[in-house]
Amino acid sequence: MSFVLGTLRLAAFIFASLALYASWWVVSWFVPNKTLWRQVVFHWWSKLFAMIARMELEIVGTPPKPPFLLVSNHVSYVDIPALRLAANGVFVAKSEIKDWFLAGPMIRNMGNIFIDRKNRRDIPRAGAELLKKLNEREGVILFPEGTSTKGEMILPFNSSFLEFAARTDLPVSHAAVRYVTPEGGPTPSERICWWDDTGFLKHLWLLFSLPGFTAVVTFGEETVVDTDRKRLAARLKEKVEADFIPML
C-alpha cells in the first residue's frame, strides 16, 4: 500500500509542480510586479507540497515579518516548504540544489540565493545579494549549519555565513524546525531527515509513502545582534538549541 501511495503522490507532485511552474513562466511576461507574483507562486508550491505530502504545520511563537534575516536548523529539503509557509521569505541554499530534478529550476527561479559553501570567495557575493533582498523588503532564511542532519543534534553554525550580519549590526531572527511522524511507523530520522546517501527522488518517494506527518516550527521571540560573527553564530546556535527537540 505504501508503494502505491508513494508512487501516486510523487507523480501528483511532479505534475502539479510542472503546471505551477508553467503558469509562473507564462504570467510573469505580463504582470508588472514580478516579485509579488514570484512570492505568490512560491507560496502555492509550498502549499501544494504540504497538501500532497499530508504535512500539517504547527507554528509556535510569532514569525518575523519582512524584511528579516532568519536562521534555522536544517534536516531536510522539507524545511523549505515548511518554513516558507510559516514565514514569507526566500532561502540561501547550497549551489548543488540548482541541479536537482524539477525542484532545482523552480527554487532557482523563485528568487532564492545560491552559495558555493566550499568556496569562501563566494560568501561575500551571496552576502551582497542577501542585503539586496532585505533592501527590497523581502525576508531571507539561512541554514548556518551548512548541511542537513539526522535530527539528533544541531551542528555548529558557520560564522562566515553571518559576517555580513555582524558587520551591519543586522538583527537576526531564529527558529527551530522538527517533524513528528505517526506512532508505530518510521521515525522522522528515517523518512523525513535527509542525511545519508539516498538519492533525492528516492527519498522524496519514501517521504510521500508516509500517511502524513507534522512540521513544528518554533520561532524565537527576540532577535540577536552582535558585531562579532563568531559570537553571533554561537549565540544563535544556543537560541535554536533551546527550542529544538531531537528527532529520534
C-alpha positions as CSV (number, residue, x, y, z in Angstrom):
1,M,0.0,0.0,0.0
2,S,2.8,2.4,0.9
3,F,4.4,1.7,-2.5
4,V,1.3,2.7,-4.4
5,L,0.8,5.8,-2.1
6,G,4.3,7.0,-2.6
7,T,4.2,6.5,-6.4
8,L,0.8,8.3,-6.8
9,R,1.9,11.2,-4.6
10,L,5.2,11.6,-6.3
11,A,3.5,11.6,-9.7
12,A,1.0,14.2,-8.4
13,F,3.8,16.4,-7.0
14,I,5.7,16.3,-10.3
15,F,2.6,17.1,-12.4
16,A,1.4,19.9,-10.0
17,S,4.9,21.4,-9.9
18,L,5.3,21.5,-13.6
19,A,1.8,23.0,-14.1
20,L,2.5,25.7,-11.5
21,Y,6.0,26.4,-12.9
22,A,4.5,26.8,-16.4
23,S,1.9,29.2,-15.1
24,W,4.6,31.2,-13.4
25,W,6.6,31.4,-16.6
26,V,3.7,32.5,-18.8
27,V,2.1,35.0,-16.4
28,S,5.5,36.6,-15.5
29,W,5.7,38.0,-19.0
30,F,2.6,40.1,-18.3
31,V,2.4,41.0,-14.6
32,P,4.1,44.3,-13.6
33,N,5.0,43.2,-10.1
34,K,7.2,40.2,-10.8
35,T,8.4,40.0,-7.2
36,L,4.9,39.7,-5.8
37,W,4.0,37.1,-8.5
38,R,7.1,35.1,-7.6
39,Q,6.2,35.2,-3.9
40,V,2.6,34.0,-4.7
41,V,3.8,31.1,-6.8
42,F,6.5,30.1,-4.2
43,H,3.8,30.1,-1.5
44,W,1.4,27.9,-3.6
45,W,4.2,25.5,-4.5
46,S,4.9,25.1,-0.8
47,K,1.2,24.7,-0.2
48,L,0.9,22.0,-2.8
49,F,3.8,20.1,-1.3
50,A,2.1,20.2,2.1
51,M,-1.2,19.0,0.6
52,I,0.3,16.1,-1.3
53,A,2.6,15.0,1.5
54,R,-0.2,15.4,4.1
55,M,2.1,17.7,6.1
56,E,0.4,19.5,8.9
57,L,2.1,22.7,10.0
58,E,2.3,23.8,13.7
59,I,3.7,27.3,14.4
60,V,4.9,28.1,17.9
61,G,5.7,31.8,18.6
62,T,5.5,34.7,16.2
63,P,7.0,34.6,12.7
64,P,9.0,37.7,11.7
65,K,7.6,40.0,9.1
66,P,9.6,41.0,6.0
67,P,12.2,42.3,5.8
68,F,14.1,39.9,8.1
69,L,17.0,37.5,8.3
70,L,16.1,34.2,9.9
71,V,18.4,31.3,10.8
72,S,17.2,27.8,11.4
73,N,18.5,24.3,11.9
74,H,18.4,22.1,8.8
75,V,17.4,18.5,8.5
76,S,15.7,18.1,5.1
77,Y,14.5,19.8,1.9
78,V,11.1,19.7,3.6
79,D,12.4,22.6,5.7
80,I,11.9,24.8,2.6
81,P,8.1,24.4,2.2
82,A,7.6,24.2,6.0
83,L,9.5,27.5,6.7
84,R,8.1,29.2,3.6
85,L,4.5,28.5,4.8
86,A,5.4,29.8,8.2
87,A,7.4,32.9,7.1
88,N,7.3,34.8,3.9
89,G,10.9,34.7,2.6
90,V,13.5,33.4,0.2
91,F,16.3,31.0,1.0
92,V,20.1,30.9,1.0
93,A,20.7,27.4,-0.4
94,K,23.7,25.4,-1.4
95,S,24.6,25.6,-5.1
96,E,24.1,21.9,-5.7
97,I,20.3,22.3,-5.4
98,K,20.3,24.1,-8.8
99,D,20.9,20.7,-10.4
100,W,18.1,18.8,-8.6
101,F,15.5,17.2,-10.8
102,L,12.4,19.5,-11.1
103,A,12.9,21.3,-7.8
104,G,16.2,22.9,-8.8
105,P,14.9,25.1,-11.6
106,M,11.9,26.1,-9.6
107,I,13.9,27.0,-6.5
108,R,16.3,29.0,-8.6
109,N,13.6,31.0,-10.3
110,M,11.7,31.8,-7.1
111,G,14.4,34.3,-6.1
112,N,16.4,32.2,-3.8
113,I,20.1,32.9,-3.2
114,F,22.6,30.1,-4.1
115,I,26.1,29.9,-2.5
116,D,29.0,27.6,-3.1
117,R,29.7,26.7,0.5
118,K,33.0,25.1,-0.4
119,N,34.3,28.4,-1.8
120,R,34.8,31.1,0.8
121,R,35.2,33.6,-2.1
122,D,31.6,33.1,-2.9
123,I,30.3,34.2,0.5
124,P,30.8,38.0,0.0
125,R,28.8,37.8,-3.3
126,A,26.0,35.9,-1.6
127,G,26.1,38.3,1.4
128,A,25.7,41.3,-1.0
129,E,22.8,39.6,-2.7
130,L,21.2,38.9,0.7
131,L,21.4,42.5,1.7
132,K,19.8,43.5,-1.7
133,K,16.9,41.2,-0.9
134,L,16.5,42.9,2.5
135,N,16.6,46.3,1.0
136,E,13.8,45.2,-1.3
137,R,11.9,44.3,1.8
138,E,12.0,40.6,1.4
139,G,12.6,38.0,4.1
140,V,15.7,35.8,3.9
141,I,16.1,32.4,5.5
142,L,19.5,30.9,6.2
143,F,20.7,27.4,7.3
144,P,24.1,28.2,9.0
145,E,24.8,24.5,9.8
146,G,25.8,24.3,6.2
147,T,24.3,20.8,5.7
148,S,21.2,18.8,6.6
149,T,21.4,16.5,9.6
150,K,19.8,13.4,11.1
151,G,17.9,15.5,13.6
152,E,19.7,14.2,16.7
153,M,21.6,17.4,17.4
154,I,22.4,20.8,15.9
155,L,25.8,21.3,14.3
156,P,27.9,24.4,15.0
157,F,26.8,27.4,13.0
158,N,29.2,28.5,10.3
159,S,30.1,32.1,11.3
160,S,31.3,33.1,7.9
161,F,27.7,33.0,6.7
162,L,26.9,35.6,9.3
163,E,29.8,38.0,8.7
164,F,27.6,40.5,6.7
165,A,25.0,40.5,9.5
166,A,27.7,41.2,12.2
167,R,29.3,43.9,10.1
168,T,26.0,45.7,9.5
169,D,24.5,45.3,13.0
170,L,21.6,43.4,11.4
171,P,19.1,41.9,13.9
172,V,18.8,38.1,13.3
173,S,15.7,36.1,14.0
174,H,15.8,32.4,14.7
175,A,13.6,29.3,14.5
176,A,13.8,25.6,15.3
177,V,12.3,23.0,13.0
178,R,11.3,19.5,13.9
179,Y,9.0,16.8,12.5
180,V,6.6,14.3,14.1
181,T,5.5,11.1,12.4
182,P,2.6,8.8,13.4
183,E,3.3,6.5,16.3
184,G,4.3,2.9,15.3
185,G,5.7,4.0,11.9
186,P,9.0,5.2,10.6
187,T,10.7,7.9,12.6
188,P,11.4,11.4,11.2
189,S,15.1,10.5,11.0
190,E,14.3,7.5,8.8
191,R,11.9,9.2,6.4
192,I,12.0,13.0,6.6
193,C,15.5,13.9,7.6
194,W,17.8,13.7,4.5
195,W,21.3,12.9,5.9
196,D,22.6,9.8,4.1
197,D,23.4,8.9,0.5
198,T,19.8,8.2,-0.6
199,G,19.1,10.0,-3.9
200,F,16.7,12.9,-3.9
201,L,13.9,11.2,-5.9
202,K,14.1,8.0,-3.9
203,H,14.0,9.9,-0.6
204,L,11.1,12.0,-1.9
205,W,9.2,8.8,-2.8
206,L,9.9,7.4,0.7
207,L,8.6,10.6,2.2
208,F,5.4,10.5,0.2
209,S,4.9,6.9,1.3
210,L,4.2,8.2,4.8
211,P,0.5,8.5,5.6
212,G,1.3,12.1,6.9
213,F,3.4,14.0,9.3
214,T,3.6,17.3,11.2
215,A,6.1,20.0,10.9
216,V,6.7,22.1,14.0
217,V,8.3,25.5,13.6
218,T,9.2,27.3,16.8
219,F,10.1,31.0,16.4
220,G,12.2,32.8,19.0
221,E,10.7,36.0,20.4
222,E,13.8,38.1,20.4
223,T,16.3,38.9,17.6
224,V,20.1,38.7,18.2
225,V,22.6,41.4,17.3
226,D,26.3,41.1,17.7
227,T,29.2,42.8,15.9
228,D,31.4,39.7,16.3
229,R,30.4,37.0,13.7
230,K,31.7,34.1,15.8
231,R,29.9,35.3,18.9
232,L,26.8,35.9,16.8
233,A,26.9,32.4,15.4
234,A,27.4,30.9,18.9
235,R,24.5,32.9,20.4
236,L,22.1,32.0,17.6
237,K,23.0,28.3,17.9
238,E,22.2,28.5,21.7
239,K,18.9,30.1,21.0
240,V,17.9,27.5,18.4
241,E,19.1,24.6,20.6
242,A,16.9,25.9,23.4
243,D,13.8,25.4,21.2
244,F,14.9,22.2,19.5
245,I,13.7,18.7,20.3
246,P,15.7,15.9,18.8
247,M,14.0,13.6,16.3
248,L,15.0,10.1,17.3
